[in-house]
Amino acid sequence: MRVGAIDIGTNSVRLLIAEHNSGGLNKLVSQLRTPRLGEGIHQSGYLKEEAILRTIEALREYREILNDYNAEVIAVATSAVRDAKNQDIFLERVKDETGIDIKVI
């Protein structure tokens, strides 16, 4: 079984795809993008449109990689999304544009 984990942080978005085998996990892919999703959030309380677009673009790239590896996806978002007043809009747009469901932790 192949699983992809996406970590959406304040500045970076990471992807790790691994395959489970009898010896444990075998790392297949590791990617890092820095769309700076949390840019300005401490001043306004909102995710900026430009930052949302950059993050969605990174997630589109990751979706293609996940599809190429036929991997299931688990995606989490941390501080910037958790604190954003427009969290629901961001999560909905990501789902609509990439098919990725994000859990906010």
PDB file as gemmi writes it, atoms N, CA and C in Angstrom:
CRYST1    1.000    1.000    1.000  90.00  90.00  90.00 P 1                      
ATOM      1  N   MET A   1       0.834  -1.173   0.000  1.00  0.00           N  
ATOM      2  CA  MET A   1       0.000   0.000   0.000  1.00  0.00           C  
ATOM      3  C   MET A   1       0.886   1.246   0.000  1.00  0.00           C  
ATOM      4  N   ARG A   2       0.532   2.221  -0.815  1.00  0.00           N  
ATOM      5  CA  ARG A   2       1.248   3.489  -0.870  1.00  0.00           C  
ATOM      6  C   ARG A   2       0.394   4.594  -0.268  1.00  0.00           C  
ATOM      7  N   VAL A   3       1.036   5.396   0.575  1.00  0.00           N  
ATOM      8  CA  VAL A   3       0.341   6.494   1.239  1.00  0.00           C  
ATOM      9  C   VAL A   3       1.156   7.764   1.063  1.00  0.00           C  
ATOM     10  N   GLY A   4       0.454   8.849   0.784  1.00  0.00           N  
ATOM     11  CA  GLY A   4       1.074  10.158   0.700  1.00  0.00           C  
ATOM     12  C   GLY A   4       0.601  11.021   1.847  1.00  0.00           C  
ATOM     13  N   ALA A   5       1.545  11.651   2.511  1.00  0.00           N  
ATOM     14  CA  ALA A   5       1.217  12.559   3.612  1.00  0.00           C  
ATOM     15  C   ALA A   5       1.580  13.971   3.185  1.00  0.00           C  
ATOM     16  N   ILE A   6       0.638  14.891   3.359  1.00  0.00           N  
ATOM     17  CA  ILE A   6       0.860  16.300   3.050  1.00  0.00           C  
ATOM     18  C   ILE A   6       0.736  17.090   4.339  1.00  0.00           C  
ATOM     19  N   ASP A   7       1.752  17.901   4.606  1.00  0.00           N  
ATOM     20  CA  ASP A   7       1.785  18.767   5.786  1.00  0.00           C  
ATOM     21  C   ASP A   7       1.768  20.210   5.294  1.00  0.00           C  
ATOM     22  N   ILE A   8       0.672  20.915   5.573  1.00  0.00           N  
ATOM     23  CA  ILE A   8       0.514  22.305   5.154  1.00  0.00           C  
ATOM     24  C   ILE A   8       0.794  23.191   6.362  1.00  0.00           C  
ATOM     25  N   GLY A   9       1.952  23.813   6.354  1.00  0.00           N  
ATOM     26  CA  GLY A   9       2.345  24.669   7.454  1.00  0.00           C  
ATOM     27  C   GLY A   9       2.186  26.140   7.103  1.00  0.00           C  
ATOM     28  N   THR A  10       2.662  26.994   7.971  1.00  0.00           N  
ATOM     29  CA  THR A  10       2.550  28.436   7.768  1.00  0.00           C  
ATOM     30  C   THR A  10       3.359  28.899   6.560  1.00  0.00           C  
ATOM     31  N   ASN A  11       4.523  28.303   6.356  1.00  0.00           N  
ATOM     32  CA  ASN A  11       5.378  28.708   5.242  1.00  0.00           C  
ATOM     33  C   ASN A  11       5.571  27.635   4.183  1.00  0.00           C  
ATOM     34  N   SER A  12       5.579  26.386   4.588  1.00  0.00           N  
ATOM     35  CA  SER A  12       5.905  25.326   3.646  1.00  0.00           C  
ATOM     36  C   SER A  12       4.784  24.293   3.535  1.00  0.00           C  
ATOM     37  N   VAL A  13       4.847  23.568   2.421  1.00  0.00           N  
ATOM     38  CA  VAL A  13       3.949  22.445   2.179  1.00  0.00           C  
ATOM     39  C   VAL A  13       4.844  21.267   1.800  1.00  0.00           C  
ATOM     40  N   ARG A  14       4.743  20.215   2.586  1.00  0.00           N  
ATOM     41  CA  ARG A  14       5.600  19.046   2.386  1.00  0.00           C  
ATOM     42  C   ARG A  14       4.776  17.852   1.931  1.00  0.00           C  
ATOM     43  N   LEU A  15       5.408  17.029   1.101  1.00  0.00           N  
ATOM     44  CA  LEU A  15       4.801  15.786   0.639  1.00  0.00           C  
ATOM     45  C   LEU A  15       5.777  14.649   0.896  1.00  0.00           C  
ATOM     46  N   LEU A  16       5.275  13.575   1.456  1.00  0.00           N  
ATOM     47  CA  LEU A  16       6.040  12.351   1.610  1.00  0.00           C  
ATOM     48  C   LEU A  16       5.162  11.205   1.128  1.00  0.00           C  
ATOM     49  N   ILE A  17       5.677  10.431   0.194  1.00  0.00           N  
ATOM     50  CA  ILE A  17       4.985   9.227  -0.248  1.00  0.00           C  
ATOM     51  C   ILE A  17       5.847   8.048   0.165  1.00  0.00           C  
ATOM     52  N   ALA A  18       5.213   7.086   0.819  1.00  0.00           N  
ATOM     53  CA  ALA A  18       5.921   5.897   1.270  1.00  0.00           C  
ATOM     54  C   ALA A  18       5.088   4.658   0.954  1.00  0.00           C  
ATOM     55  N   GLU A  19       5.788   3.548   0.855  1.00  0.00           N  
ATOM     56  CA  GLU A  19       5.139   2.263   0.598  1.00  0.00           C  
ATOM     57  C   GLU A  19       5.385   1.358   1.788  1.00  0.00           C  
ATOM     58  N   HIS A  20       4.313   0.744   2.260  1.00  0.00           N  
ATOM     59  CA  HIS A  20       4.426  -0.188   3.384  1.00  0.00           C  
ATOM     60  C   HIS A  20       4.797  -1.561   2.838  1.00  0.00           C  
ATOM     61  N   ASN A  21       5.840  -2.152   3.430  1.00  0.00           N  
ATOM     62  CA  ASN A  21       6.212  -3.517   3.083  1.00  0.00           C  
ATOM     63  C   ASN A  21       6.538  -4.272   4.366  1.00  0.00           C  
ATOM     64  N   SER A  22       6.929  -5.511   4.246  1.00  0.00           N  
ATOM     65  CA  SER A  22       7.162  -6.337   5.434  1.00  0.00           C  
ATOM     66  C   SER A  22       8.260  -5.778   6.338  1.00  0.00           C  
ATOM     67  N   GLY A  23       9.181  -5.003   5.794  1.00  0.00           N  
ATOM     68  CA  GLY A  23      10.263  -4.425   6.584  1.00  0.00           C  
ATOM     69  C   GLY A  23       9.944  -3.064   7.158  1.00  0.00           C  
ATOM     70  N   GLY A  24       8.762  -2.542   6.899  1.00  0.00           N  
ATOM     71  CA  GLY A  24       8.386  -1.216   7.401  1.00  0.00           C  
ATOM     72  C   GLY A  24       7.962  -0.304   6.266  1.00  0.00           C  
ATOM     73  N   LEU A  25       8.459   0.915   6.290  1.00  0.00           N  
ATOM     74  CA  LEU A  25       8.116   1.896   5.263  1.00  0.00           C  
ATOM     75  C   LEU A  25       9.314   2.160   4.364  1.00  0.00           C  
ATOM     76  N   ASN A  26       9.036   2.281   3.079  1.00  0.00           N  
ATOM     77  CA  ASN A  26      10.055   2.616   2.094  1.00  0.00           C  
ATOM     78  C   ASN A  26       9.693   3.968   1.491  1.00  0.00           C  
ATOM     79  N   LYS A  27      10.519   4.996   1.738  1.00  0.00           N  
ATOM     80  CA  LYS A  27      10.237   6.332   1.211  1.00  0.00           C  
ATOM     81  C   LYS A  27      10.409   6.329  -0.306  1.00  0.00           C  
ATOM     82  N   LEU A  28       9.386   6.821  -0.998  1.00  0.00           N  
ATOM     83  CA  LEU A  28       9.408   6.887  -2.455  1.00  0.00           C  
ATOM     84  C   LEU A  28       9.611   8.310  -2.963  1.00  0.00           C  
ATOM     85  N   VAL A  29       8.978   9.278  -2.308  1.00  0.00           N  
ATOM     86  CA  VAL A  29       9.022  10.669  -2.757  1.00  0.00           C  
ATOM     87  C   VAL A  29       9.039  11.586  -1.544  1.00  0.00           C  
ATOM     88  N   SER A  30       9.840  12.634  -1.641  1.00  0.00           N  
ATOM     89  CA  SER A  30       9.833  13.687  -0.628  1.00  0.00           C  
ATOM     90  C   SER A  30       9.948  15.022  -1.360  1.00  0.00           C  
ATOM     91  N   GLN A  31       8.976  15.897  -1.150  1.00  0.00           N  
ATOM     92  CA  GLN A  31       8.936  17.190  -1.841  1.00  0.00           C  
ATOM     93  C   GLN A  31       8.697  18.305  -0.831  1.00  0.00           C  
ATOM     94  N   LEU A  32       9.161  19.487  -1.162  1.00  0.00           N  
ATOM     95  CA  LEU A  32       8.950  20.674  -0.331  1.00  0.00           C  
ATOM     96  C   LEU A  32       8.687  21.871  -1.230  1.00  0.00           C  
ATOM     97  N   ARG A  33       7.626  22.587  -0.931  1.00  0.00           N  
ATOM     98  CA  ARG A  33       7.321  23.860  -1.592  1.00  0.00           C  
ATOM     99  C   ARG A  33       7.168  24.899  -0.487  1.00  0.00           C  
ATOM    100  N   THR A  34       7.441  26.157  -0.793  1.00  0.00           N  
ATOM    101  CA  THR A  34       7.315  27.220   0.210  1.00  0.00           C  
ATOM    102  C   THR A  34       6.390  28.334  -0.295  1.00  0.00           C  
ATOM    103  N   PRO A  35       5.084  28.067  -0.308  1.00  0.00           N  
ATOM    104  CA  PRO A  35       4.136  29.078  -0.792  1.00  0.00           C  
ATOM    105  C   PRO A  35       3.807  30.172   0.224  1.00  0.00           C  
ATOM    106  N   ARG A  36       4.328  30.066   1.452  1.00  0.00           N  
ATOM    107  CA  ARG A  36       4.113  31.076   2.493  1.00  0.00           C  
ATOM    108  C   ARG A  36       2.624  31.375   2.700  1.00  0.00           C  
ATOM    109  N   LEU A  37       1.858  30.326   2.964  1.00  0.00           N  
ATOM    110  CA  LEU A  37       0.412  30.460   3.158  1.00  0.00           C  
ATOM    111  C   LEU A  37       0.069  31.435   4.270  1.00  0.00           C  
ATOM    112  N   GLY A  38       0.849  31.463   5.330  1.00  0.00           N  
ATOM    113  CA  GLY A  38       0.537  32.309   6.473  1.00  0.00           C  
ATOM    114  C   GLY A  38       1.025  33.743   6.364  1.00  0.00           C  
ATOM    115  N   GLU A  39       1.458  34.140   5.182  1.00  0.00           N  
ATOM    116  CA  GLU A  39       1.949  35.501   4.974  1.00  0.00           C  
ATOM    117  C   GLU A  39       0.911  36.538   5.425  1.00  0.00           C  
ATOM    118  N   GLY A  40       1.255  37.325   6.435  1.00  0.00           N  
ATOM    119  CA  GLY A  40       0.402  38.410   6.904  1.00  0.00           C  
ATOM    120  C   GLY A  40      -0.759  38.002   7.794  1.00  0.00           C  
ATOM    121  N   ILE A  41      -0.871  36.733   8.123  1.00  0.00           N  
ATOM    122  CA  ILE A  41      -2.041  36.291   8.896  1.00  0.00           C  
ATOM    123  C   ILE A  41      -2.077  36.896  10.294  1.00  0.00           C  
ATOM    124  N   HIS A  42      -0.938  37.162  10.888  1.00  0.00           N  
ATOM    125  CA  HIS A  42      -0.932  37.702  12.249  1.00  0.00           C  
ATOM    126  C   HIS A  42      -1.418  39.147  12.294  1.00  0.00           C  
ATOM    127  N   GLN A  43      -1.315  39.848  11.174  1.00  0.00           N  
ATOM    128  CA  GLN A  43      -1.815  41.223  11.121  1.00  0.00           C  
ATOM    129  C   GLN A  43      -3.313  41.276  10.820  1.00  0.00           C  
ATOM    130  N   SER A  44      -3.748  40.446   9.863  1.00  0.00           N  
ATOM    131  CA  SER A  44      -5.136  40.552   9.396  1.00  0.00           C  
ATOM    132  C   SER A  44      -6.069  39.467   9.939  1.00  0.00           C  
ATOM    133  N   GLY A  45      -5.511  38.310  10.276  1.00  0.00           N  
ATOM    134  CA  GLY A  45      -6.341  37.183  10.686  1.00  0.00           C  
ATOM    135  C   GLY A  45      -6.868  36.364   9.518  1.00  0.00           C  
ATOM    136  N   TYR A  46      -6.517  36.763   8.297  1.00  0.00           N  
ATOM    137  CA  TYR A  46      -7.005  36.092   7.099  1.00  0.00           C  
ATOM    138  C   TYR A  46      -5.853  35.579   6.251  1.00  0.00           C  
ATOM    139  N   LEU A  47      -6.095  34.440   5.558  1.00  0.00           N  
ATOM    140  CA  LEU A  47      -5.166  33.970   4.547  1.00  0.00           C  
ATOM    141  C   LEU A  47      -5.326  34.871   3.328  1.00  0.00           C  
ATOM    142  N   LYS A  48      -4.209  35.364   2.794  1.00  0.00           N  
ATOM    143  CA  LYS A  48      -4.252  36.235   1.622  1.00  0.00           C  
ATOM    144  C   LYS A  48      -4.556  35.430   0.366  1.00  0.00           C  
ATOM    145  N   GLU A  49      -5.277  36.048  -0.555  1.00  0.00           N  
ATOM    146  CA  GLU A  49      -5.633  35.400  -1.815  1.00  0.00           C  
ATOM    147  C   GLU A  49      -4.398  34.897  -2.560  1.00  0.00           C  
ATOM    148  N   GLU A  50      -3.349  35.712  -2.621  1.00  0.00           N  
ATOM    149  CA  GLU A  50      -2.132  35.320  -3.348  1.00  0.00           C  
ATOM    150  C   GLU A  50      -1.503  34.085  -2.714  1.00  0.00           C  
ATOM    151  N   ALA A  51      -1.501  34.036  -1.399  1.00  0.00           N  
ATOM    152  CA  ALA A  51      -0.930  32.895  -0.685  1.00  0.00           C  
ATOM    153  C   ALA A  51      -1.782  31.643  -0.886  1.00  0.00           C  
ATOM    154  N   ILE A  52      -3.082  31.813  -0.908  1.00  0.00           N  
ATOM    155  CA  ILE A  52      -3.979  30.684  -1.173  1.00  0.00           C  
ATOM    156  C   ILE A  52      -3.705  30.123  -2.564  1.00  0.00           C  
ATOM    157  N   LEU A  53      -3.575  30.994  -3.543  1.00  0.00           N  
ATOM    158  CA  LEU A  53      -3.316  30.549  -4.918  1.00  0.00           C  
ATOM    159  C   LEU A  53      -1.991  29.803  -5.022  1.00  0.00           C  
ATOM    160  N   ARG A  54      -0.955  30.306  -4.352  1.00  0.00           N  
ATOM    161  CA  ARG A  54       0.355  29.633  -4.378  1.00  0.00           C  
ATOM    162  C   ARG A  54       0.262  28.241  -3.744  1.00  0.00           C  
ATOM    163  N   THR A  55      -0.480  28.159  -2.657  1.00  0.00           N  
ATOM    164  CA  THR A  55      -0.617  26.879  -1.952  1.00  0.00           C  
ATOM    165  C   THR A  55      -1.429  25.894  -2.775  1.00  0.00           C  
ATOM    166  N   ILE A  56      -2.503  26.345  -3.382  1.00  0.00           N  
ATOM    167  CA  ILE A  56      -3.305  25.458  -4.229  1.00  0.00           C  
ATOM    168  C   ILE A  56      -2.483  24.962  -5.412  1.00  0.00           C  
ATOM    169  N   GLU A  57      -1.638  25.796  -5.966  1.00  0.00           N  
ATOM    170  CA  GLU A  57      -0.776  25.364  -7.071  1.00  0.00           C  
ATOM    171  C   GLU A  57       0.169  24.252  -6.608  1.00  0.00           C  
ATOM    172  N   ALA A  58       0.752  24.397  -5.432  1.00  0.00           N  
ATOM    173  CA  ALA A  58       1.624  23.349  -4.885  1.00  0.00           C  
ATOM    174  C   ALA A  58       0.831  22.058  -4.671  1.00  0.00           C  
ATOM    175  N   LEU A  59      -0.383  22.185  -4.165  1.00  0.00           N  
ATOM    176  CA  LEU A  59      -1.214  21.003  -3.919  1.00  0.00           C  
ATOM    177  C   LEU A  59      -1.658  20.338  -5.218  1.00  0.00           C  
ATOM    178  N   ARG A  60      -1.843  21.114  -6.277  1.00  0.00           N  
ATOM    179  CA  ARG A  60      -2.149  20.525  -7.587  1.00  0.00           C  
ATOM    180  C   ARG A  60      -0.970  19.675  -8.063  1.00  0.00           C  
ATOM    181  N   GLU A  61       0.238  20.209  -7.910  1.00  0.00           N  
ATOM    182  CA  GLU A  61       1.438  19.453  -8.279  1.00  0.00           C  
ATOM    183  C   GLU A  61       1.516  18.160  -7.470  1.00  0.00           C  
ATOM    184  N   TYR A  62       1.262  18.252  -6.190  1.00  0.00           N  
ATOM    185  CA  TYR A  62       1.306  17.069  -5.331  1.00  0.00           C  
ATOM    186  C   TYR A  62       0.234  16.060  -5.721  1.00  0.00           C  
ATOM    187  N   ARG A  63      -0.942  16.549  -6.082  1.00  0.00           N  
ATOM    188  CA  ARG A  63      -2.028  15.647  -6.505  1.00  0.00           C  
ATOM    189  C   ARG A  63      -1.582  14.822  -7.707  1.00  0.00           C  
ATOM    190  N   GLU A  64      -0.899  15.448  -8.667  1.00  0.00           N  
ATOM    191  CA  GLU A  64      -0.406  14.734  -9.847  1.00  0.00           C  
ATOM    192  C   GLU A  64       0.608  13.666  -9.458  1.00  0.00           C  
ATOM    193  N   ILE A  65       1.510  14.012  -8.540  1.00  0.00           N  
ATOM    194  CA  ILE A  65       2.515  13.049  -8.080  1.00  0.00           C  
ATOM    195  C   ILE A  65       1.828  11.886  -7.359  1.00  0.00           C  
ATOM    196  N   LEU A  66       0.880  12.199  -6.500  1.00  0.00           N  
ATOM    197  CA  LEU A  66       0.132  11.152  -5.792  1.00  0.00           C  
ATOM    198  C   LEU A  66      -0.580  10.227  -6.770  1.00  0.00           C  
ATOM    199  N   ASN A  67      -1.166  10.792  -7.801  1.00  0.00           N  
ATOM    200  CA  ASN A  67      -1.846   9.987  -8.814  1.00  0.00           C  
ATOM    201  C   ASN A  67      -0.849   9.100  -9.551  1.00  0.00           C  
ATOM    202  N   ASP A  68       0.327   9.652  -9.891  1.00  0.00           N  
ATOM    203  CA  ASP A  68       1.356   8.868 -10.579  1.00  0.00           C  
ATOM    204  C   ASP A  68       1.797   7.661  -9.762  1.00  0.00           C  
ATOM    205  N   TYR A  69       1.812   7.807  -8.446  1.00  0.00           N  
ATOM    206  CA  TYR A  69       2.223   6.729  -7.551  1.00  0.00           C  
ATOM    207  C   TYR A  69       1.047   5.902  -7.034  1.00  0.00           C  
ATOM    208  N   ASN A  70      -0.153   6.259  -7.475  1.00  0.00           N  
ATOM    209  CA  ASN A  70      -1.367   5.565  -7.028  1.00  0.00           C  
ATOM    210  C   ASN A  70      -1.406   5.480  -5.498  1.00  0.00           C  
ATOM    211  N   ALA A  71      -1.172   6.617  -4.870  1.00  0.00           N  
ATOM    212  CA  ALA A  71      -1.099   6.678  -3.406  1.00  0.00           C  
ATOM    213  C   ALA A  71      -2.346   7.332  -2.823  1.00  0.00           C  
ATOM    214  N   GLU A  72      -2.790   6.791  -1.708  1.00  0.00           N  
ATOM    215  CA  GLU A  72      -3.841   7.437  -0.928  1.00  0.00           C  
ATOM    216  C   GLU A  72      -3.227   8.665  -0.281  1.00  0.00           C  
ATOM    217  N   VAL A  73      -4.061   9.636   0.082  1.00  0.00           N  
ATOM    218  CA  VAL A  73      -3.521  10.868   0.655  1.00  0.00           C  
ATOM    219  C   VAL A  73      -4.122  11.158   2.022  1.00  0.00           C  
ATOM    220  N   ILE A  74      -3.258  11.616   2.902  1.00  0.00           N  
ATOM    221  CA  ILE A  74      -3.648  12.145   4.200  1.00  0.00           C  
ATOM    222  C   ILE A  74      -3.048  13.546   4.247  1.00  0.00           C  
ATOM    223  N   ALA A  75      -3.885  14.553   4.440  1.00  0.00           N  
ATOM    224  CA  ALA A  75      -3.402  15.930   4.446  1.00  0.00           C  
ATOM    225  C   ALA A  75      -3.805  16.629   5.737  1.00  0.00           C  
ATOM    226  N   VAL A  76      -2.852  17.330   6.323  1.00  0.00           N  
ATOM    227  CA  VAL A  76      -3.117  18.092   7.538  1.00  0.00           C  
ATOM    228  C   VAL A  76      -2.614  19.513   7.361  1.00  0.00           C  
ATOM    229  N   ALA A  77      -3.274  20.431   8.061  1.00  0.00           N  
ATOM    230  CA  ALA A  77      -2.860  21.827   8.075  1.00  0.00           C  
ATOM    231  C   ALA A  77      -2.692  22.255   9.525  1.00  0.00           C  
ATOM    232  N   THR A  78      -1.723  23.121   9.752  1.00  0.00           N  
ATOM    233  CA  THR A  78      -1.411  23.527  11.117  1.00  0.00           C  
ATOM    234  C   THR A  78      -1.761  25.002  11.341  1.00  0.00           C  
ATOM    235  N   SER A  79      -0.958  25.693  12.035  1.00  0.00           N  
ATOM    236  CA  SER A  79      -1.229  27.002  12.624  1.00  0.00           C  
ATOM    237  C   SER A  79      -1.925  28.019  11.726  1.00  0.00           C  
ATOM    238  N   ALA A  80      -1.381  28.277  10.544  1.00  0.00           N  
ATOM    239  CA  ALA A  80      -1.954  29.338   9.701  1.00  0.00           C  
ATOM    240  C   ALA A  80      -3.412  29.055   9.358  1.00  0.00           C  
ATOM    241  N   VAL A  81      -3.703  27.831   8.968  1.00  0.00           N  
ATOM    242  CA  VAL A  81      -5.078  27.484   8.606  1.00  0.00           C  
ATOM    243  C   VAL A  81      -5.947  27.423   9.857  1.00  0.00           C  
ATOM    244  N   ARG A  82      -5.413  26.862  10.922  1.00  0.00           N  
ATOM    245  CA  ARG A  82      -6.167  26.763  12.184  1.00  0.00           C  
ATOM    246  C   ARG A  82      -6.589  28.143  12.681  1.00  0.00           C  
ATOM    247  N   ASP A  83      -5.716  29.143  12.541  1.00  0.00           N  
ATOM    248  CA  ASP A  83      -5.988  30.483  13.056  1.00  0.00           C  
ATOM    249  C   ASP A  83      -6.752  31.390  12.088  1.00  0.00           C  
ATOM    250  N   ALA A  84      -6.848  30.987  10.829  1.00  0.00           N  
ATOM    251  CA  ALA A  84      -7.426  31.864   9.803  1.00  0.00           C  
ATOM    252  C   ALA A  84      -8.936  32.017   9.945  1.00  0.00           C  
ATOM    253  N   LYS A  85      -9.397  33.249   9.856  1.00  0.00           N  
ATOM    254  CA  LYS A  85     -10.835  33.527   9.879  1.00  0.00           C  
ATOM    255  C   LYS A  85     -11.519  33.008   8.614  1.00  0.00           C  
ATOM    256  N   ASN A  86     -10.751  32.842   7.536  1.00  0.00           N  
ATOM    257  CA  ASN A  86     -11.300  32.324   6.284  1.00  0.00           C  
ATOM    258  C   ASN A  86     -10.880  30.868   6.040  1.00  0.00           C  
ATOM    259  N   GLN A  87     -10.683  30.129   7.117  1.00  0.00           N  
ATOM    260  CA  GLN A  87     -10.307  28.721   7.061  1.00  0.00           C  
ATOM    261  C   GLN A  87     -11.257  27.912   6.189  1.00  0.00           C  
ATOM    262  N   ASP A  88     -12.559  28.067   6.409  1.00  0.00           N  
ATOM    263  CA  ASP A  88     -13.548  27.277   5.672  1.00  0.00           C  
ATOM    264  C   ASP A  88     -13.454  27.518   4.164  1.00  0.00           C  
ATOM    265  N   ILE A  89     -13.245  28.748   3.781  1.00  0.00           N  
ATOM    266  CA  ILE A  89     -13.116  29.076   2.352  1.00  0.00           C  
ATOM    267  C   ILE A  89     -11.897  28.386   1.766  1.00  0.00           C  
ATOM    268  N   PHE A  90     -10.776  28.444   2.480  1.00  0.00           N  
ATOM    269  CA  PHE A  90      -9.549  27.792   2.013  1.00  0.00           C  
ATOM    270  C   PHE A  90      -9.760  26.288   1.850  1.00  0.00           C  
ATOM    271  N   LEU A  91     -10.301  25.646   2.861  1.00  0.00           N  
ATOM    272  CA  LEU A  91     -10.500  24.198   2.826  1.00  0.00           C  
ATOM    273  C   LEU A  91     -11.428  23.791   1.690  1.00  0.00           C  
ATOM    274  N   GLU A  92     -12.475  24.558   1.480  1.00  0.00           N  
ATOM    275  CA  GLU A  92     -13.428  24.270   0.403  1.00  0.00           C  
ATOM    276  C   GLU A  92     -12.774  24.436  -0.966  1.00  0.00           C  
ATOM    277  N   ARG A  93     -11.999  25.490  -1.138  1.00  0.00           N  
ATOM    278  CA  ARG A  93     -11.331  25.717  -2.428  1.00  0.00           C  
ATOM    279  C   ARG A  93     -10.327  24.619  -2.730  1.00  0.00           C  
ATOM    280  N   VAL A  94      -9.568  24.211  -1.725  1.00  0.00           N  
ATOM    281  CA  VAL A  94      -8.606  23.124  -1.934  1.00  0.00           C  
ATOM    282  C   VAL A  94      -9.341  21.856  -2.359  1.00  0.00           C  
ATOM    283  N   LYS A  95     -10.415  21.516  -1.673  1.00  0.00           N  
ATOM    284  CA  LYS A  95     -11.191  20.329  -2.010  1.00  0.00           C  
ATOM    285  C   LYS A  95     -11.734  20.415  -3.428  1.00  0.00           C  
ATOM    286  N   ASP A  96     -12.319  21.573  -3.784  1.00  0.00           N  
ATOM    287  CA  ASP A  96     -12.896  21.758  -5.114  1.00  0.00           C  
ATOM    288  C   ASP A  96     -11.845  21.699  -6.218  1.00  0.00           C  
ATOM    289  N   GLU A  97     -10.661  22.280  -5.967  1.00  0.00           N  
ATOM    290  CA  GLU A  97      -9.664  22.425  -7.025  1.00  0.00           C  
ATOM    291  C   GLU A  97      -8.653  21.290  -7.089  1.00  0.00           C  
ATOM    292  N   THR A  98      -8.523  20.501  -6.013  1.00  0.00           N  
ATOM    293  CA  THR A  98      -7.523  19.426  -6.011  1.00  0.00           C  
ATOM    294  C   THR A  98      -8.093  18.070  -5.612  1.00  0.00           C  
ATOM    295  N   GLY A  99      -9.272  18.078  -5.002  1.00  0.00           N  
ATOM    296  CA  GLY A  99      -9.842  16.838  -4.498  1.00  0.00           C  
ATOM    297  C   GLY A  99      -9.251  16.389  -3.171  1.00  0.00           C  
ATOM    298  N   ILE A 100      -8.410  17.214  -2.577  1.00  0.00           N  
ATOM    299  CA  ILE A 100      -7.741  16.852  -1.325  1.00  0.00           C  
ATOM    300  C   ILE A 100      -8.546  17.386  -0.141  1.00  0.00           C  
ATOM    301  N   ASP A 101      -8.894  16.469   0.772  1.00  0.00           N  
ATOM    302  CA  ASP A 101      -9.536  16.842   2.030  1.00  0.00           C  
ATOM    303  C   ASP A 101      -8.428  17.104   3.053  1.00  0.00           C  
ATOM    304  N   ILE A 102      -8.529  18.212   3.734  1.00  0.00           N  
ATOM    305  CA  ILE A 102      -7.521  18.582   4.719  1.00  0.00           C  
ATOM    306  C   ILE A 102      -8.108  18.533   6.120  1.00  0.00           C  
ATOM    307  N   LYS A 103      -7.374  17.921   7.022  1.00  0.00           N  
ATOM    308  CA  LYS A 103      -7.741  17.935   8.428  1.00  0.00           C  
ATOM    309  C   LYS A 103      -6.907  19.020   9.115  1.00  0.00           C  
ATOM    310  N   VAL A 104      -7.548  19.895   9.838  1.00  0.00           N  
ATOM    311  CA  VAL A 104      -6.853  20.965  10.565  1.00  0.00           C  
ATOM    312  C   VAL A 104      -6.512  20.438  11.952  1.00  0.00           C  
ATOM    313  N   ILE A 105      -5.224  20.526  12.288  1.00  0.00           N  
ATOM    314  CA  ILE A 105      -4.785  20.038  13.603  1.00  0.00           C  
ATOM    315  C   ILE A 105      -4.181  21.160  14.422  1.00  0.00           C  
TER     316      ILE A 105                                                      
END                                                                             
